[in-house]
């Protein structure tokens, strides 16, 4: 199996025969050629090879060191990768003739410039390519730990399932939801942790992009008017009972764009999800829950000047008895010493 990793946006894309696939920033792309072995690659990207027999093996087989090998990059003499300049494709035009059971002859009929990592002429008119699906890449040490971790993540079984949510799919969904929620001045965001968790094996059953799309459409229908009333920093959890999907989120105010950000922090499929934050049900059938922020408690303190003030420990702030805010600097010297120490500790 061939994948490409864009050096610009670091998106990873699995190549297929049926279409030209691009990374998130559209600077890189690729597609299998008609021999289903070689591939046309475009843009600034590196090729990642995963053994096809890894996917056909059992869990025990996949633990084998040789079978579980992660291969990154091309090598001198690699005839399977045919590079073009543009990341927009399409794949190269070519004629393919079967020479024997193990070899195909490819004759390029495309007018575009292409490069193959072979000795001598890098743009041969005709080249012989293996026709079998045995691993042909050579091992190359992966020095970048982030890349190593990313490739290992891709080795999960979810990669070959239709339900695996890719970065590009989640980005497209984010765009769809932005268009939907813009009528109420809300911008939808998914964090990096959300992407990591949506494909996590702890979900047991995969969370699909279609499930997420349906849930957020229901969120818009049920909560679009209520979302804009929440204050900056409000946290809660969207809960969909039929799917057992839970989405913890936080509301943030975007001063630059003058809009609310609906920041979806993570996601998980869990039946008995527990949280101290309000639970907002997305089915419309559950009893209503009081999701309004609870009023912060305070204690009264008498200053050395004799004035009595309210102190809110959670937010480390003061008010007079009429509810008017008091700057800490204005009363700090009048606070008891132990009170001064507590206020300073919270400021740190």
C-alpha positions in Angstrom: 0.0 0.0 0.0 1.3 3.4 -0.9 0.6 6.6 1.0 2.0 10.1 0.5 2.9 12.6 3.3 2.8 16.3 2.2 5.8 18.2 3.4 3.8 21.4 3.5 0.7 20.5 5.6 1.9 17.1 6.9 -1.4 15.5 5.8 -1.2 11.8 4.9 -3.2 10.4 2.0 -3.8 6.8 1.0 -3.5 6.3 -2.8 -6.3 4.6 -4.8 -6.7 3.6 -8.4 -10.1 5.2 -9.0 -9.2 8.9 -8.4 -6.5 11.5 -7.9 -6.3 12.2 -4.2 -4.8 15.3 -2.7 -3.6 16.4 0.7 -5.3 19.0 2.8 -3.4 22.0 1.4 -3.7 20.6 -2.2 0.0 21.0 -2.8 0.5 17.2 -3.1 -1.4 14.4 -4.6 -1.2 11.0 -6.3 -2.9 8.0 -7.8 -2.2 4.4 -8.7 -1.5 3.9 -12.4 -3.6 1.4 -14.4 -1.2 -1.5 -13.6 -2.4 -1.1 -10.0 1.3 -1.3 -8.9 3.1 1.8 -9.9 1.8 5.3 -9.1 2.0 8.9 -10.3 3.0 11.3 -7.6 2.9 15.1 -7.7 4.0 18.0 -5.5 6.4 18.1 -2.5 5.6 14.9 -0.7 7.3 11.7 0.5 6.1 8.2 -0.2 5.3 5.8 2.6 5.1 2.1 1.9 3.2 -0.4 4.0 3.4 -4.1 3.1 0.2 -5.4 1.4 0.6 -8.8 3.2 0.4 -7.0 6.5 -3.2 -6.2 5.8 -3.9 -9.8 4.8 -2.3 -11.2 8.0 -3.8 -12.1 11.3 -3.1 -10.1 14.5 -0.5 -12.6 15.3 1.1 -12.3 11.8 1.1 -8.5 12.2 3.3 -8.8 15.2 6.1 -10.3 13.1 9.0 -7.8 12.8 9.5 -8.3 9.1 5.8 -8.1 8.2 5.3 -5.1 10.5 8.0 -3.1 8.7 7.4 0.6 8.1 9.0 1.8 4.9 9.4 5.5 4.2 10.7 7.0 1.0 12.0 6.0 -2.4 15.4 4.5 -3.3 17.7 4.5 -6.2 16.3 2.3 -8.9 12.7 2.5 -7.7 10.7 2.1 -10.9 7.2 2.2 -9.2 7.1 5.9 -8.4 6.6 8.3 -11.3 6.8 11.9 -10.2 5.3 15.0 -11.9 5.6 18.6 -10.8 2.0 19.5 -10.1 0.1 18.2 -7.0 -3.2 18.6 -9.0 -2.6 15.6 -11.3 -3.9 13.9 -13.2 -2.0 10.6 -13.4 0.4 10.1 -16.3 -0.9 8.6 -19.6 0.8 5.4 -20.5 0.5 2.1 -22.4 1.0 -1.1 -20.4 2.1 -4.4 -21.9 2.5 -7.6 -19.9 5.9 -9.2 -20.6 5.5 -12.2 -18.3 4.0 -13.2 -15.0 6.2 -10.9 -13.1 6.9 -7.9 -15.3 5.0 -5.2 -17.2 6.4 -2.8 -19.7 5.2 0.8 -19.4 5.5 3.2 -22.3 4.7 6.8 -21.4 2.5 8.7 -23.8 2.1 11.8 -21.7 3.6 15.2 -22.9 4.3 16.4 -19.3 7.7 16.1 -17.7 8.1 13.2 -15.3 11.0 11.8 -13.2 11.8 8.3 -12.1 14.5 7.6 -9.6 16.7 5.4 -11.8 20.3 5.7 -13.0 21.1 7.6 -16.2 18.0 9.0 -18.0 15.5 10.0 -15.3 12.7 10.3 -17.8 12.8 7.1 -19.9 10.2 6.6 -22.6 9.8 2.9 -21.7 10.5 1.1 -18.4 9.9 -2.3 -17.0 7.9 -2.5 -13.7 7.2 -5.6 -11.5 3.6 -6.8 -12.0 3.3 -8.7 -8.8 2.2 -7.2 -5.5 5.2 -8.4 -3.4 6.9 -5.7 -1.3 9.3 -3.7 -3.5 10.3 -0.8 -1.3 13.5 -0.9 0.6 13.7 0.0 4.3 14.7 3.5 5.1 15.3 4.6 8.7 12.8 7.1 10.0 14.6 9.7 12.0 11.8 12.1 12.8 9.9 10.8 15.8 6.7 12.7 14.9 6.7 11.0 11.5 7.4 7.6 13.0 4.4 8.0 15.4 2.2 9.2 12.5 3.1 6.2 10.4 2.5 3.8 13.2 -0.9 5.3 13.8 -1.7 4.6 10.1 -0.9 1.0 10.6 -4.1 0.6 12.6 -6.7 -1.6 11.1 -8.9 1.4 10.8 -6.9 2.7 7.9 -8.4 0.1 5.5 -11.9 0.6 6.7 -14.3 3.0 5.1 -15.2 4.3 8.6 -11.7 5.7 9.3 -11.9 9.5 9.6 -9.1 11.2 7.8 -7.8 14.8 8.5 -9.1 15.8 5.1 -12.6 14.5 5.8 -12.8 16.2 9.2 -11.6 19.5 7.6 -14.3 19.3 4.9 -16.9 18.6 7.6 -15.7 21.6 9.6 -16.2 23.7 6.4 -19.7 22.3 5.9 -20.6 23.1 9.6 -19.2 26.6 9.4 -21.5 27.3 6.5 -24.4 25.9 8.5 -23.7 27.7 11.7 -22.7 31.0 10.2 -26.4 32.2 10.3 -26.1 32.4 14.1 -22.5 33.8 14.2 -20.9 30.5 15.3 -17.6 29.1 14.0 -17.1 25.3 14.4 -13.6 24.0 15.3 -12.2 20.5 15.9 -9.0 20.2 17.9 -6.1 17.9 17.0 -7.1 15.7 20.0 -10.5 15.4 18.5 -9.0 13.9 15.4 -6.8 11.6 17.4 -9.7 10.4 19.6 -12.2 9.9 16.8 -10.2 6.9 15.4 -9.2 5.6 18.8 -9.7 1.8 19.3 -11.3 2.5 22.7 -14.4 3.6 20.9 -14.9 -0.1 20.1 -17.2 0.6 17.2 -15.7 3.1 14.8 -17.1 6.7 14.8 -17.9 7.6 11.2 -17.8 10.9 9.5 -21.5 10.5 8.7 -22.4 10.0 12.4 -20.6 13.2 13.2 -22.4 15.1 10.4 -25.8 13.9 11.5 -25.1 14.8 15.2 -24.0 18.3 14.4 -27.0 18.9 12.1 -29.2 18.0 15.1 -27.1 20.2 17.4 -27.7 23.1 15.0 -31.5 22.4 14.9 -31.8 22.1 18.7 -29.2 24.4 20.1 -28.4 27.2 17.6 -30.3 29.8 19.5 -29.0 28.7 22.9 -25.3 28.5 21.9 -25.0 32.3 21.3 -26.3 32.9 24.9 -23.5 31.0 26.6 -20.6 33.0 28.0 -17.0 32.8 26.9 -15.4 29.8 28.6 -18.7 27.8 29.0 -18.0 24.1 28.9 -20.5 21.2 28.4 -20.9 17.9 26.6 -23.1 17.0 23.6 -24.6 13.6 24.2 -26.3 11.5 21.5 -27.9 8.5 23.2 -28.7 6.4 20.0 -25.0 6.3 19.1 -23.5 6.7 22.6 -21.3 9.5 21.2 -20.1 12.2 23.6 -18.5 15.5 22.4 -17.0 17.7 25.2 -16.8 21.3 23.9 -16.0 24.8 25.1 -17.4 28.2 23.9 -14.8 30.8 23.1 -15.2 34.4 21.9 -13.2 35.4 18.8 -12.5 39.1 19.1 -10.8 39.3 15.7 -13.8 37.9 13.8 -16.4 39.0 16.2 -18.0 35.5 16.5 -18.4 32.6 18.9 -16.1 29.6 18.5 -17.6 26.2 19.2 -14.4 24.3 20.0 -15.0 20.6 20.1 -12.2 19.3 22.3 -12.6 15.5 21.9 -15.1 12.8 21.1 -15.7 9.2 22.4 -18.3 6.5 22.1 -19.1 5.5 25.6 -22.4 4.4 27.1 -22.1 5.6 30.7 -20.1 8.8 30.1 -19.5 10.7 33.3 -18.8 14.5 33.5 -19.1 17.3 36.0 -20.1 19.6 33.2 -23.7 20.1 31.9 -24.9 17.4 29.5 -26.7 18.6 26.4 -28.7 15.8 24.8 -29.0 15.8 21.0 -31.9 13.4 20.5 -34.7 15.7 21.9 -36.2 12.8 23.8 -34.3 13.1 27.1 -35.5 15.2 30.0 -34.2 18.7 30.0 -31.2 19.4 32.0 -30.3 22.7 33.6 -27.3 23.6 31.6 -27.0 27.2 32.7 -23.7 28.1 34.4 -24.0 27.8 38.1 -23.7 31.1 40.1 -20.2 31.4 41.6 -20.2 31.4 45.5 -18.4 34.0 47.5 -17.3 34.8 51.0 -17.5 38.1 52.8 -14.2 39.6 54.2 -13.7 42.6 56.4 -10.7 44.8 55.3 -8.4 46.5 57.8 -10.2 49.7 56.8 -13.5 48.3 58.1 -15.1 47.9 54.6 -16.7 44.5 53.9 -16.2 42.9 50.5 -17.2 39.8 48.6 -14.4 37.5 47.5 -14.9 34.9 44.7 -12.2 32.2 45.2 -12.8 30.4 41.9 -12.2 33.4 39.8 -10.0 35.2 42.3 -11.9 38.5 42.2 -13.6 41.0 44.6 -16.9 42.9 44.6 -18.4 45.4 47.0 -21.7 44.4 48.6 -23.6 46.0 45.8 -22.0 43.7 43.2 -19.6 46.3 41.8 -16.2 44.9 40.8 -13.1 46.0 42.8 -9.6 45.9 41.4 -7.3 43.8 43.6 -4.6 46.5 43.5 -7.0 49.0 45.0 -7.6 46.9 48.2 -4.5 44.6 48.4 -2.8 46.5 51.2 -6.0 46.4 53.2 -6.3 42.6 53.0 -5.3 40.4 56.0 -1.8 38.9 55.4 -3.2 35.4 54.9 -5.7 36.7 52.4 -2.9 38.5 50.5 -0.9 35.2 50.3 -4.0 33.3 49.0 -4.7 35.9 46.3 -1.1 36.0 45.1 -1.0 32.2 45.0 -4.0 32.1 42.7 -2.5 34.8 40.5 0.5 32.6 39.9 
